[in-house]
Amino acid sequence: MKIHPSSVLSSDVVLDDDVEIGPYCNIQGQVKIGRGTFVEGHVTIGSRHGIVEIGKNNHIAPGAVIGGPPQDIGYKAEPTKLIIGDNNVIREFSTLNIATSKGDGATVVGNNCYFMAYSHVGHDCKIGNNVIVANNSHFGGHCYVEDNVVIGGVCAFNQFSRIGKNSFVAGGSTVNKDILPFSRAGGNWALVRATNKVGLLRKGFSKEEVSNIHKAIRIVIMGSATLDEAYERIEKECSPSENISYLVNFIKTSKRGIAISRGASSPSEE
């Protein structure tokens, strides 16, 4: 364990083996940091009231603020949490907030994520594994980002947005509805434009399954007048698979509606 003498840690901070804390860091409150994590200089972690749990082998760059209070006027200093998994990179001046008491009381980040400079994860968000977020992209409160999502730079996500697994959101997008899994989306407001074929192939999906997923996505965004019609066509025209079932269930459980421009209407419009 290495702690630079210029850094200030409160008495209730718990550091595991091989944690390194660089110069001029301020770590306060109920904070636990797992072994092998490297916190560079000028990082702020924790607050008077929140609880921050950081896993193993994370790298936190200068200027990051981790576990600050939620930016919610209803927050009354409840002891809510920010939980960060293992092997994440959090770059310069990124901010990740603890939760409010309006949900389950935890903001959660999974494993192997990469948050580029000036990115923001708002209160009560749930970020999956292997998520990449480019510079200056911001998630409002209660967003849900599933596994293997790639976010371009300067994107903004409205509260409660849901981003399906293995999807890609182009830089400069503003998202106010749910993004289909396996898709490519972009624009202001963001719309699903195509299947994320290249991303799926890189992640090991077979060409046959990529084609199958592509057919289902095209039925949803281009080929059907209603979602009920889309479900019927997918059942008839697509090969049954776990991915197809997941895609259909994602749409059926959407609360904000799906970001599509033509064809089937979103659930909020039906």
LUMMAR-827159 format. One record per residue: residue in one letter; z, x, y of N, C-alpha, C, O, CB in turn. Coordinates in pm, whole numbers, padded with zeros to 5 digits, always signed. Atoms other than C-alpha are relative to their C-alpha. Glycine has a CB too. Layout:
# residues N
AZXYZXYZXYZXYZXY;...
//
This chain:
# residues 270
M+00000+00084-00119+00000+00000+00000+00000+00088+00125+00079+00182+00136+00122-00095+00000;K+00008-00075-00125-00097+00132+00344+00006-00096+00118-00074-00189+00126-00129+00086+00006;I-00013+00083-00119+00016-00027+00671+00001+00092+00122+00090+00176+00135+00129-00088-00005;H+00005-00084-00120-00085+00133+01002+00123-00029+00086+00161-00145+00101-00132-00024+00081;P-00124+00023-00076+00224+00184+01220-00016-00086+00124+00084-00137+00176+00056+00131+00041;S+00019+00085-00118+00067-00005+01512-00007-00148-00033-00005-00232+00057-00127+00041+00072;S+00009+00140+00040+00042-00327+01311+00140-00062-00008+00238+00006-00037-00073-00015-00135;V-00126+00074+00000+00313-00595+01328-00004-00105-00111-00094-00190-00113+00028-00066+00139;L-00010+00095+00110+00415-00789+01015+00138-00064+00003+00239+00005+00016-00026+00069-00137;S-00130+00066+00003+00687-01052+01004+00066+00020-00137+00001+00063-00232-00014-00152+00031;S-00078-00032+00119+00958-01031+00741-00039-00081-00123-00010-00040-00235+00146-00020+00028;D+00035+00083+00114+00818-01310+00523-00141+00024-00052-00188-00051-00138+00015-00143+00036;V+00132-00037+00051+00476-01147+00470+00018+00075-00132+00102+00163-00143-00078+00087+00104;V-00007-00063+00131+00419-01045+00107-00133+00066-00030-00237-00001-00032+00037-00104-00111;L+00120-00076+00030+00166-00772+00024+00006+00051-00143+00109+00103-00187-00018+00117+00098;D+00009-00051+00136+00054-00686-00328-00039+00148+00002-00056+00208+00108-00101-00083-00083;D+00036-00141+00011-00034-00340-00456-00137+00027+00060-00226-00058+00057+00004+00044-00146;D+00129-00050-00049-00315-00144-00293-00056-00077+00119-00173-00062+00152-00101-00003-00111;V+00045+00065-00124-00335-00368+00015+00002+00104+00112+00095+00183+00123+00090-00123+00036;E+00007-00091-00115-00444-00176+00324-00012-00082+00128-00101-00166+00141-00120+00098-00014;I-00001+00067-00129-00365-00299+00675-00032+00104+00107+00042+00201+00124+00138-00069+00028;G+00042-00093-00103-00548-00122+00959+00080-00015+00128+00179-00087+00130-00146-00018+00029;P-00077-00002-00124-00434-00067+01318-00006-00132+00078-00104-00205+00072-00049+00111+00088;Y-00009+00109-00097-00322-00335+01566-00025-00138-00062-00086-00224+00001-00097+00022+00111;C+00008+00131+00063-00307-00623+01320+00131-00076+00026+00237-00015+00040-00026+00013-00154;N-00117+00086-00017-00068-00917+01369+00001-00098-00117-00084-00186-00124-00002-00076+00138;I-00011+00085+00118+00041-01085+01044+00136-00065+00003+00239+00003-00003-00021+00080-00133;Q-00127+00070-00018+00306-01353+01075+00007-00123-00086-00095-00179-00124+00020-00036+00145;G-00021+00122+00076+00457-01640+00884-00009+00022-00150-00001+00135-00198-00098-00104+00042;Q+00006-00005+00146+00426-01722+00516-00140+00042-00045-00228-00042-00066+00039-00139-00061;V+00130-00058+00035+00138-01494+00423+00015+00083-00127+00105+00167-00137-00057+00086+00117;K+00007-00083+00119+00057-01352+00080-00140+00059-00009-00239-00013+00006+00035-00081-00129;I+00129-00067+00009-00221-01095+00037-00007+00074-00133+00080+00154-00165-00022+00099+00119;G+00015-00056+00133-00349-00993-00307-00045+00144+00000-00095+00196+00100-00095-00082-00078;R+00026-00144+00014-00403-00641-00435-00146+00034+00029-00238-00043+00002+00038+00046-00141;G+00133-00051-00027-00699-00438-00323-00066-00056+00124-00179-00019+00155-00085-00027-00115;T+00058+00058-00121-00755-00640-00006+00013+00100+00116+00118+00163+00133+00070-00134+00036;F+00005-00092-00114-00853-00435+00302-00012-00082+00127-00111-00153+00147-00118+00101-00013;V+00000+00069-00129-00764-00575+00645-00022+00106+00108+00065+00191+00131+00135-00080+00023;E+00030-00100-00103-00930-00373+00920+00082-00026+00127+00168-00114+00129-00151-00001+00034;G-00079+00009-00122-00796-00331+01273-00022-00127+00079-00127-00192+00068-00028+00116+00086;H+00009+00111-00095-00726-00604+01529-00027-00134-00069-00103-00216-00018-00108+00029+00102;V+00011+00126+00073-00702-00885+01272+00130-00079+00017+00239-00022+00014-00031+00025-00151;T-00116+00088-00008-00470-01184+01315+00002-00090-00123-00096-00158-00152-00002-00084+00130;I-00013+00083+00120-00344-01357+01000+00130-00079+00009+00236-00024+00038-00003+00088-00130;G-00119+00083+00007-00105-01651+00977+00041-00058+00134-00020-00031+00237+00113+00078-00056;S-00054+00065-00119+00095-01856+01224+00147-00030-00026+00199-00001-00133-00079-00130+00036;R-00142+00030+00016+00450-01974+01280+00027-00101-00111+00131-00095-00176+00057-00051+00130;H-00029+00113+00087+00414-02281+01062-00086-00005-00126-00042-00061-00226-00017-00127+00076;G+00090+00013+00112+00117-02244+00826+00031+00094-00115+00113+00185-00102-00140+00022+00045;I-00013-00083+00120+00094-02091+00480-00138+00055-00033-00234-00021-00044+00058-00082-00121;V+00128-00065+00028-00183-01839+00403+00012+00078-00129+00101+00162-00145-00043+00093+00118;E+00004-00072+00127-00265-01716+00053-00139+00062-00015-00239-00009-00024+00034-00095-00120;I+00126-00075+00010-00534-01447+00025+00000+00075-00133+00097+00143-00166-00018+00100+00122;G+00007-00059+00133-00649-01326-00316-00030+00149+00000+00004+00221+00094-00103-00069-00079;K+00021-00141+00025-00764-00992-00449-00134+00050+00056-00232-00024+00062+00006+00028-00150;N+00123-00074-00032-01021-00743-00320-00084-00067+00109-00207-00067+00102-00085+00015-00124;N+00071+00054-00115-01110-00920+00002-00012+00107+00108+00067+00202+00112+00072-00124+00055;H+00022-00093-00112-01242-00737+00308-00009-00083+00127-00098-00166+00142-00130+00088-00020;I-00006+00077-00124-01151-00872+00651-00025+00095+00117+00049+00191+00136+00137-00071+00016;A+00048-00090-00104-01329-00715+00950+00074-00023+00132+00142-00124+00149-00151-00019+00020;P-00073+00008-00127-01197-00653+01304-00026-00128+00077-00138-00180+00080-00036+00118+00087;G+00011+00117-00086-01129-00948+01530+00010-00133-00070+00015-00236-00003-00125+00005+00072;A-00009+00127+00072-01107-01209+01254+00138-00063+00022+00238+00007+00036-00026+00022-00151;V-00125+00075-00011-00842-01480+01291+00009-00092-00122-00068-00187-00135+00007-00083+00136;I-00009+00065+00130-00732-01607+00952+00129-00081-00008+00238-00026+00004-00006+00105-00114;G-00118+00084+00018-00499-01902+00906+00064-00046+00128+00184-00074+00131+00099+00072-00079;G-00051+00057-00124-00462-02013+01264+00015-00151-00012-00038-00211-00105-00090+00035+00116;P-00020+00146+00005-00356-02372+01341-00133-00074+00006-00229-00025+00065+00091-00046+00115;P+00123+00080-00007-00618-02645+01294-00029-00042+00144+00063-00068+00221+00010-00123-00091;Q+00039+00046-00134-00812-02741+01605-00011-00152-00003-00119-00210+00002-00136+00066+00045;D-00012+00145+00014-00695-03099+01579+00121-00042+00083+00232+00006+00060+00015-00043-00151;I-00110+00037-00089-00485-03269+01846+00111-00075-00072+00220-00092-00018-00052-00084+00114;G-00103+00070+00075-00298-03460+01577+00090+00092-00081+00187+00046-00142-00064-00097-00092;Y-00081-00093+00077-00157-03144+01419+00137+00017+00065+00146+00046+00185-00070+00136-00014;K-00138-00007-00051+00224-03137+01457+00079+00109-00071+00195+00088-00107+00070-00136-00017;A-00066-00118+00057+00308-02796+01309+00046-00021-00144+00146+00038-00187+00119+00039+00084;E-00033+00017+00141+00314-02918+00948-00032+00129-00076-00123+00202-00037-00077-00120-00060;P+00022-00124+00076+00333-02636+00689-00118-00012-00097-00101-00007-00219+00127+00037-00078;T+00120+00012+00081-00024-02676+00566-00055+00138-00034-00002+00240+00011-00106-00084+00074;K+00042-00126+00061-00229-02408+00390-00145+00039+00031-00230-00044+00064+00018-00009-00147;L+00133-00058+00019-00531-02181+00391+00008+00085-00125+00089+00177-00133-00048+00084+00126;I+00003-00074+00125-00611-02054+00043-00136+00067-00015-00239+00000-00013+00030-00094-00122;I+00123-00079+00013-00871-01777+00002+00003+00070-00136+00104+00130-00172-00015+00103+00117;G+00007-00061+00132-00985-01652-00339-00021+00150+00002+00033+00220+00087-00108-00064-00078;D+00020-00144+00020-01105-01310-00451-00140+00045+00043-00235-00033+00043+00024+00036-00146;N+00129-00068-00022-01383-01069-00349-00083-00062+00112-00205-00067+00104-00080-00002-00128;N+00070+00055-00115-01469-01234-00019-00012+00103+00111+00072+00192+00124+00071-00126+00052;V+00019-00082-00119-01604-01062+00292+00002-00093+00121-00074-00189+00129-00133+00082-00006;I-00013+00080-00123-01501-01204+00630-00025+00094+00116+00058+00181+00145+00143-00070+00011;R+00043-00097-00099-01682-01029+00912+00058-00028+00138+00141-00118+00155-00151+00001+00008;E-00063-00007-00131-01605-00971+01278+00010-00136+00070-00086-00213+00076-00078+00096+00088;F-00029+00115-00086-01447-01250+01486-00022-00135-00068-00040-00236-00001-00085+00008+00122;S+00004+00128+00071-01472-01513+01215+00137-00066+00006+00239+00001+00018-00045+00020-00147;T-00126+00075-00006-01208-01788+01219+00005-00099-00117-00091-00172-00141+00014-00075+00135;L-00024+00093+00110-01067-01980+00921+00136-00064+00025+00237+00007+00032-00007+00072-00140;N-00122+00070-00039-00805-02246+00997+00073-00060-00119+00013-00093-00221-00033-00110+00099;I-00076+00077+00098-00524-02397+00795-00036-00148+00013-00110-00187+00104+00154+00022+00019;A+00035+00141+00006-00543-02767+00712+00088-00084+00092+00188-00036+00147+00011-00052-00143;T-00088+00101-00057-00406-03077+00877+00076-00067-00114+00064-00027-00230-00083-00106+00084;S-00071+00077+00103-00182-03322+00693-00078-00126-00036-00024-00214-00103+00141-00037+00049;K+00078+00122+00021-00464-03580+00679-00069-00005-00137-00113-00111-00180-00103-00013+00108;G+00060-00002+00132-00602-03467+00343+00100+00048-00103+00212-00004-00111-00124+00090-00002;D-00093-00054+00100-00449-03263+00062+00080+00117+00055+00156+00180-00020-00077+00043-00123;G-00082-00102-00063-00302-03014+00309-00046+00143-00020+00029+00236+00004+00136-00011-00049;A+00048-00136+00025-00522-02717+00220-00145+00017+00041-00230-00065+00005+00018+00036-00147;T+00136-00051-00017-00830-02544+00352-00020+00103-00111+00066+00189-00132-00023+00063+00144;V+00017-00083+00119-00980-02364+00051-00135+00073+00005-00239+00012+00033+00010-00086-00129;V+00120-00081+00016-01232-02079+00013+00004+00060-00140+00107+00112-00182-00009+00113+00111;G+00004-00050+00136-01343-01975-00334-00013+00150-00010+00048+00224+00067-00113-00064-00073;N+00018-00142+00027-01455-01637-00466-00141+00046+00037-00236-00032+00036+00028+00030-00148;N+00130-00066-00021-01737-01397-00376-00082-00063+00113-00204-00074+00103-00081-00006-00128;C+00070+00056-00116-01821-01557-00042-00018+00108+00107+00055+00207+00109+00078-00120+00058;Y+00029-00094-00109-01965-01376+00260-00015-00079+00129-00111-00155+00146-00128+00084-00030;F+00004+00067-00130-01888-01502+00610-00037+00104+00105+00041+00194+00134+00138-00068+00033;M+00045-00097-00099-02089-01314+00871+00068-00026+00135+00142-00123+00150-00154-00006+00016;A-00075-00002-00126-01973-01250+01228-00003-00135+00071-00104-00205+00073-00057+00107+00092;Y-00018+00118-00083-01844-01538+01441-00016-00132-00075-00035-00236-00013-00097+00004+00114;S+00004+00127+00074-01857-01794+01160+00137-00068+00007+00239-00003+00030-00042+00024-00148;H-00124+00078-00014-01596-02071+01161+00012-00100-00114-00082-00175-00142+00004-00074+00136;V-00032+00099+00104-01436-02269+00878+00114-00085+00053+00227-00038+00067+00038+00069-00137;G-00100+00089-00060-01251-02568+01020+00103-00050-00100+00092-00025-00220-00068-00116+00064;H-00110+00050+00081-00939-02739+00890-00047-00091-00112-00141-00169-00096+00098-00073+00086;D+00020+00086+00116-00940-02905+00548-00135+00019-00069-00170-00059-00157+00013-00143+00041;C+00127-00026+00068-01279-02757+00449+00025+00051-00141+00129+00111-00170-00085+00100+00078;K-00001-00054+00135-01350-02678+00086-00131+00078-00019-00239+00019-00023+00016-00115-00107;I+00116-00087+00016-01586-02382+00038+00002+00053-00143+00103+00108-00187+00000+00117+00105;G+00005-00040+00140-01699-02305-00318-00014+00150-00020+00026+00229+00065-00112-00069-00067;N+00020-00140+00034-01790-01978-00486-00142+00046+00035-00236-00034+00035+00026+00022-00150;N+00132-00061-00024-02077-01743-00397-00075-00067+00115-00196-00089+00107-00084-00006-00127;V+00059+00063-00119-02138-01904-00059-00024+00108+00106+00064+00190+00133+00092-00113+00056;I+00035-00094-00107-02315-01702+00212-00021-00077+00129-00099-00172+00133-00127+00082-00037;V+00008+00068-00130-02274-01806+00575-00040+00104+00103+00034+00200+00127+00137-00068+00038;A+00049-00097-00097-02479-01621+00837+00069-00019+00136+00145-00113+00156-00153-00012+00016;N-00070-00010-00128-02370-01539+01192-00001-00130+00080-00101-00202+00086-00062+00110+00083;N-00013+00109-00095-02242-01806+01429-00023-00139-00059-00063-00231+00012-00095+00020+00111;S+00007+00133+00060-02248-02093+01181+00140-00056-00014+00234+00016-00049-00071+00005-00138;H-00132+00060-00016-01962-02340+01210+00012-00129-00081-00078-00214-00079+00029-00028+00147;F-00029+00121+00077-01810-02602+00980+00111-00078+00067+00221-00026+00087+00038+00035-00145;G-00105+00086-00051-01621-02891+01134+00100-00034-00110+00081+00005-00226-00059-00127+00059;G-00104+00030+00097-01312-03026+00961-00051-00081-00118-00142-00162-00106+00110-00074+00067;H+00022+00078+00122-01323-03162+00606-00139+00017-00060-00181-00067-00140+00024-00145+00028;C+00128-00023+00065-01665-03017+00517+00020+00050-00143+00120+00116-00173-00084+00101+00081;Y-00007-00039+00141-01732-02961+00147-00129+00073-00034-00236+00013-00038+00022-00124-00094;V+00115-00084+00032-01965-02674+00055+00012+00042-00145+00107+00111-00182-00009+00124+00095;E-00008-00029+00143-02039-02643-00315-00049+00142-00031-00087+00216+00060-00081-00102-00080;D+00029-00137+00041-02116-02326-00514-00144+00042+00030-00236-00040+00030+00028+00017-00147;N+00133-00064-00009-02410-02091-00450-00085-00054+00115-00207-00060+00104-00074-00020-00130;V+00072+00048-00118-02502-02230-00108-00025+00117+00095+00060+00205+00110+00080-00113+00071;V+00034-00100-00102-02678-02014+00152-00024-00072+00132-00104-00166+00140-00127+00084-00042;I+00009+00062-00133-02641-02104+00521-00059+00102+00097-00008+00214+00108+00141-00049+00049;G+00057-00088-00101-02863-01951+00789+00088+00009+00124+00191-00057+00132-00139-00048+00038;G-00078-00021-00120-02739-01840+01128-00007-00116+00099-00103-00193+00099-00046+00125+00068;V-00010+00096-00111-02634-02063+01419-00020-00144-00050-00095-00221+00010-00103+00034+00109;C+00002+00137+00051-02588-02378+01210+00131-00068+00036+00236-00004+00046-00024-00003-00153;A-00120+00079-00031-02343-02656+01295+00008-00116-00097-00089-00187-00121-00003-00051+00147;F-00021+00104+00101-02195-02895+01041+00104-00099+00050+00218-00062+00079+00044+00062-00135;N-00095+00104-00041-02036-03225+01141+00113-00014-00101+00099+00022-00218-00072-00133+00017;Q-00113+00025+00088-01699-03318+01000-00043-00085-00119-00125-00176-00107+00113-00070+00077;F+00019+00073+00125-01703-03444+00641-00139+00017-00061-00173-00055-00155+00026-00146+00023;S+00130-00026+00063-02051-03309+00568+00020+00062-00138+00116+00136-00161-00087+00092+00089;R-00005-00054+00136-02118-03223+00205-00130+00073-00028-00238+00017-00007+00026-00112-00105;I+00119-00082+00025-02357-02944+00104-00006+00028-00149+00081+00096-00204+00004+00135+00083;G+00010-00009+00146-02474-02961-00258-00027+00140-00049-00082+00223+00023-00107-00091-00049;K+00009-00135+00057-02472-02660-00486-00145+00047-00009-00238-00031-00025+00065+00004-00138;N+00131-00066+00011-02762-02415-00496-00099-00047+00106-00220-00046+00083-00058-00024-00136;S+00089+00040-00109-02900-02543-00166-00008+00109+00107+00072+00203+00108+00047-00132+00063;F+00022-00095-00109-03027-02355+00138-00018-00079+00129-00097-00174+00134-00125+00090-00027;V+00014+00065-00130-02984-02461+00502-00053+00104+00098+00008+00209+00119+00137-00058+00050;A+00068-00095-00087-03220-02292+00747+00078+00023+00129+00152-00064+00175-00140-00048+00032;G-00067-00035-00124-03093-02116+01057-00032-00096+00113-00143-00148+00121-00037+00141+00039;G+00019+00087-00114-03047-02321+01372+00008-00147-00030-00030-00229+00054-00127+00029+00061;S-00006+00141+00038-02986-02646+01185+00131-00064+00047+00235+00001+00056-00014-00014-00151;T-00119+00080-00028-02744-02919+01289+00008-00108-00107-00084-00189-00122-00005-00063+00144;V-00012+00085+00119-02614-03112+00988+00099-00111+00026+00215-00086+00059+00043+00084-00123;N-00090+00114-00017-02470-03462+01017+00001-00093-00120+00069-00196-00119-00037-00077+00123;K-00002+00076+00125-02544-03596+00667+00004+00099-00117-00008+00220-00097-00124-00096-00011;D-00014-00086+00117-02511-03464+00313-00134+00062-00038-00239-00002-00031+00057-00080-00117;I+00119-00075+00041-02758-03200+00194-00009-00001-00152+00086+00037-00221+00003+00147+00054;L+00018+00009+00144-02898-03254-00154+00018+00136-00068-00024+00238-00014-00137-00055-00032;P-00001-00124+00078-02815-02992-00418-00141+00041-00037-00231-00043-00047+00086-00018-00126;F+00127-00059+00044-03103-02763-00519-00110-00010+00105-00227+00014+00074-00046-00066-00127;S+00103+00026-00100-03281-02834-00190-00001+00104+00112+00092+00184+00125+00019-00138+00059;R+00010-00075-00124-03398-02660+00125+00000-00101+00114-00075-00198+00113-00128+00090+00004;A-00012+00094-00111-03299-02830+00450-00001+00076+00131+00030+00195+00136+00129-00084-00013;G-00001-00063-00131-03335-02761+00818-00037-00100+00108-00086-00209+00081-00095+00118+00003;G+00039+00081-00114-03385-02902+01164+00120-00052+00077+00236-00027+00042-00086-00115-00045;N-00102+00058-00086-03194-03085+01432-00041-00145+00030-00122-00168+00120+00018+00084+00134;W-00099-00012+00108-03083-03315+01282-00066+00050-00129-00183+00025-00155+00069-00134-00023;A+00055-00061+00121-03122-03134+00950-00046-00106-00098+00020-00209-00116+00102+00091-00065;L+00055+00086+00104-03336-03300+00684-00038+00085-00120-00075+00201-00106-00122-00081+00052;V+00046-00068+00121-03410-03206+00324-00153+00007+00006-00220-00095+00019+00048-00074-00129;R+00144-00021-00013-03759-03057+00332-00070+00027-00133-00186-00010-00151-00027+00114+00094;A+00065-00045+00123-03824-02919-00017+00106+00037-00102+00226+00029-00074-00094+00119+00027;T-00088-00053+00103-03673-02788-00339+00021+00149+00023-00072+00219+00064-00059-00026-00142;N-00032-00142-00016-03501-02450-00325-00047+00077-00123+00033+00135-00196+00153+00020+00022;K+00056-00056+00122-03736-02316-00593+00032+00149-00016+00076+00192-00123-00150-00020-00001;V-00022-00143+00010-03705-01947-00514+00147+00030-00029+00178+00114-00113-00043+00070+00129;G-00142-00021+00023-03327-01966-00496+00042-00035-00142+00123+00035-00201+00081-00082+00098;L-00036+00040+00136-03305-02149-00828-00050+00101-00102+00022+00134-00196-00057-00138-00030;L+00052-00100+00093-03529-01900-01006+00081+00128+00006+00106+00191-00097-00147+00029+00032;R-00083-00121-00013-03324-01612-00868+00135-00016-00067+00195+00082-00110+00020+00035+00146;K-00130+00025+00063-03011-01777-01006-00012-00024-00150+00086-00057-00216+00067-00120+00065;G+00017+00006+00144-03160-01790-01355-00044-00133-00056-00048-00150-00178+00124+00037-00063;F+00053+00125+00051-03292-02146-01377-00137+00023-00062-00216+00103-00012-00008-00106+00113;S+00132-00013+00063-03589-02178-01611-00106-00067+00087-00075-00155+00167-00001-00062-00141;K+00108+00061-00075-03928-02264-01464-00013-00149-00031-00045-00230+00056-00132+00071-00030;E+00010+00139+00040-03925-02587-01661+00106-00086+00069+00079-00197+00113+00012-00013-00152;E-00105+00078-00063-03592-02696-01519-00019-00006+00152+00012-00107+00214+00136+00060-00033;V+00030+00004-00143-03693-02598-01166-00105-00108+00028-00093-00184+00125-00050+00139+00050;S+00103+00103-00015-04002-02816-01207+00060-00140-00016+00022-00233+00055-00112+00022-00102;N-00066+00128+00023-03785-03098-01339+00082-00043+00121+00076-00158+00164+00089+00008-00124;I-00080+00028-00120-03545-03076-01045-00091-00032+00119-00063-00124+00196+00091+00121+00034;H+00095+00021-00110-03838-03053-00803-00058-00142-00005-00073-00207+00099-00113+00104-00005;K+00055+00135+00014-03984-03376-00940+00102-00104+00046+00066-00200+00115-00040-00027-00146;A-00104+00096-00040-03652-03556-00892+00021+00000+00150+00035-00107+00210+00131+00033-00071;I-00021-00007-00144-03607-03432-00536-00116-00064+00075-00096-00133+00175+00017+00145+00045;R+00115+00060-00066-03962-03534-00443+00004-00153-00011-00035-00223+00082-00131+00053-00061;I-00013+00145+00015-03898-03882-00581+00097-00055+00104+00074-00162+00161+00048-00036-00142;V-00102+00047-00094-03591-03912-00360-00049+00007+00144-00032-00089+00220+00128+00081-00015;I+00031-00018-00142-03732-03774-00035-00137-00051+00041-00165-00068+00160+00011+00144+00035;M+00136+00039-00037-04093-03890-00056-00054-00120-00076-00139-00192-00023-00092+00114-00021;G+00074+00090+00087-04176-04122-00341+00059-00137-00025+00006-00210-00109-00018+00063-00125;S-00063+00128+00033-03946-04425-00330+00040-00075+00126+00075-00014+00228+00123+00022-00089;A-00036+00081-00116-03875-04713-00096+00151-00016+00012+00203-00027+00123-00065-00137-00009;T-00145+00014-00001-03508-04744-00196+00059+00100-00097-00011+00157-00181+00044-00146-00037;L-00066-00091+00094-03254-04532-00375+00005-00059-00141-00006+00015-00238+00142+00032+00048;D+00002+00061+00133-03235-04782-00662-00133+00025-00069-00138+00053-00188+00028-00151+00010;E+00132-00030+00056-03608-04737-00711-00008+00147-00039-00065+00181-00143-00110-00034+00101;A+00001-00144+00032-03561-04359-00700+00075+00027-00130+00028+00106-00212+00063+00081+00115;Y-00076-00022+00123-03295-04374-00973-00081-00043-00122-00080+00025-00225+00133-00077+00004;E+00081+00049+00111-03526-04578-01195-00113+00097-00032-00140+00126-00148-00056-00138+00031;R+00110-00092+00021-03816-04339-01144+00048+00132-00059-00016+00189-00147-00074+00024+00130;I-00054-00125+00054-03600-04032-01208+00031-00015-00148+00002+00074-00228+00128+00043+00078;E-00032+00023+00141-03478-04184-01535-00124-00003-00087-00122+00043-00201+00078-00130-00015;K+00124+00011+00077-03836-04253-01646-00082+00129+00001-00141+00165-00101-00084-00114+00054;E+00096-00109-00018-04018-03947-01513+00059+00140-00016-00016+00236-00034-00061-00011+00134;C-00061-00132+00010-03765-03661-01533+00069+00016-00136+00121-00080-00192+00101+00023+00114;S-00069-00027+00126-03627-03496-01844+00151-00004+00022+00200+00051+00121-00043+00138-00057;P-00146+00005-00016-03257-03569-01894+00059+00142-00002+00021+00224-00085+00064-00087-00111;S-00067-00130-00003-03040-03271-01802+00128-00013+00080+00146-00110+00155-00092+00111+00059;E-00125-00002-00076-02701-03186-01661-00028+00004+00150+00041-00060+00229+00086+00120-00041;N+00032-00013-00141-02863-03092-01330-00053-00130+00060-00019-00165+00173-00103+00111+00020;I+00053+00127-00048-03050-03421-01297+00113-00102+00013+00119-00177+00110-00110-00054-00094;S-00114+00092-00007-02734-03618-01374+00087+00032+00121+00133-00058+00192+00084+00008-00129;Y-00081-00042-00115-02543-03415-01115-00067-00040+00131+00000-00088+00222+00022+00153-00003;L+00073+00036-00121-02815-03473-00852+00013-00149+00030+00041-00187+00144-00147+00038-00014;V-00009+00145-00019-02812-03849-00903+00143-00039+00038+00163-00122+00127-00043-00074-00128;N-00139+00032-00032-02433-03862-00899+00037+00044+00141+00114-00023+00209+00094+00064-00101;F-00024-00048-00136-02426-03656-00578-00044-00105+00102+00027-00135+00198-00074+00134+00024;I+00052+00101-00092-02641-03918-00406+00086-00126-00005+00120-00183+00099-00146-00034-00033;K-00076+00124+00015-02444-04212-00545+00139+00010+00062+00194-00091+00106+00012-00036-00146;T-00136-00016-00052-02112-04066-00428+00002+00046+00146+00110+00071+00200+00076+00100-00085;S+00004-00043-00140-02231-03967-00079+00065-00105+00091+00040-00225+00076-00146+00025+00044;K-00066+00089-00096-02018-04116+00199-00067+00004+00137-00064-00095+00210+00146+00037+00013;R+00066-00011-00130-02211-03989+00501-00146-00041-00005-00207-00065+00099+00011+00142+00052;G+00142+00021+00013-02556-04059+00364-00072+00131-00024-00020+00238+00006-00056-00069+00124;I+00079-00118+00035-02827-03818+00250-00097+00032+00112-00156-00059+00172-00075-00022-00133;A+00087-00043-00110-03028-03615+00501-00146-00001-00042-00204+00103-00074+00039+00141+00048;I+00142+00016+00033-03374-03751+00426-00067-00080+00110-00004-00162+00178-00018-00069-00139;S+00071+00061-00113-03643-03868+00666-00089-00116-00039-00122-00199+00046-00082+00103+00069;R+00091+00104+00040-03864-04094+00461+00028-00037-00144+00110+00027-00210-00147+00043+00019;G-00028+00042+00136-03876-04275+00131+00129-00078-00003+00151-00169+00077+00006+00119-00094;A-00122+00077+00023-03539-04395+00010+00093+00008+00120+00107+00114+00181+00072+00048-00125;S-00098+00001-00108-03285-04499+00270+00129+00060-00050+00157+00059-00170+00024-00143+00054;S-00127-00059+00038-02950-04326+00275+00101-00110-00027+00082-00223+00019+00052+00096+00110;P-00097+00104+00032-02642-04511+00141+00057-00067+00124+00088-00187+00121+00112+00059-00080;S-00059+00060-00120-02512-04565+00495-00093-00099+00065-00051-00176+00152+00036+00107+00099;E+00100+00089-00061-02832-04754+00580-00030-00120-00090-00103-00211-00050-00129+00077+00029;E+00030+00109+00092-02837-04984+00278+00098-00115+00018+00087-00217-00051+00003+00049-00145;
//
